[in-house]
Amino acid sequence: MFWQTSRHKIDLSRPRVMGIVNVTPDSFFDGGRHLGTDAARAHCDQLVQEGADMLDLGGESTRPGAQAPSEQEEIDRVLPVLEHASTLGVPVSVDTSTPALMRAALAANADIVNDVRALRRPGALEVVVAHPSCGVCLMHMLGEDPATMQQAPVYDDVVATVHGFLQERLHALLDRGVDAQRVVLDPGIGFGKTPEHNWQLMQRQSELVGLGRPLLVGWSRKSMLGRLTGRGPEGRLPSSLAAVLAAVQRGAHIVRVHDVAATVDVLAVWRRSGLMA
């Protein structure tokens, strides 16, 4: 299986590691640490040296209750970092729901649009459809506003709901002529879900793999791991690595993580052990 992106055809015969670069002041784990352009560029260098297969640059925090930046502020945060990241020899994803940033990023050699709102904002779908080859990741989120997504989320069957949503958004692209090889799906762990909803998505992940497109998952340092272990974000590396292994064993193709070096090492041992699915 492959993921076709603007400049790279990514071989997904083994799990791939997407390194997170948050160019924001308020992300839940590393907010502010890489807000400056120079710091964010250095972090890109570090993650590639640690073995990241791709980078994901984000200028809007999507933690619950986060204040959204203006369109121009988001663009100004991301594009100077993208200018450098696109020279590092790995695919670069831009984590955004803003059509203006999508267009600017793709013009500046971004490879992937990673949208937590699954191209539901006016004009977003059209940006991807108009591009000849960019990759896209469609994620499920309850509603369209991270500020309110965690206010008592309720589902009759969370896995069935996520499955149906991702299937609908996938076909919105396919019906407009976008090649299926350009599309990856993300169940949106922690985006409008209780801890129990997230664990159900993990336990029944094979149903989402059954949609026929690669699955990207993001368990890194998230709060449901803290609920289980009693640890804050800084103490969640072991539980994050355990979640990565559980997800890839159940068929996830890409893991989006803060801790690239540790994740790369864990997956190398997992592959060498012969447990790779």
Secondary structure, DSSP 8 states (H G I E B T S, - for coil): -EEE-SS-EEE-SS-EEEEEEE-SS--TTTTTTT-SHHHHHHHHHHHHHTT-SEEEEESS--STT-----HHHHHHHHHHHHHHHTTSSS-EEEE---HHHHHHHHHTT--EEEETTTT-STTHHHHHHHSSS-EEEEE--SSS-TTTTTSS---S-HHHHHHHHHHHHHHHHHTTT--GGGEEEE--TTSS--HHHHHHHHHTHHHHHTTSS-BEE--TT-HHHHHHH---GGG-HHHHHHHHHHHHHTT--EEEES-HHHHHHHHHHHHHTT---
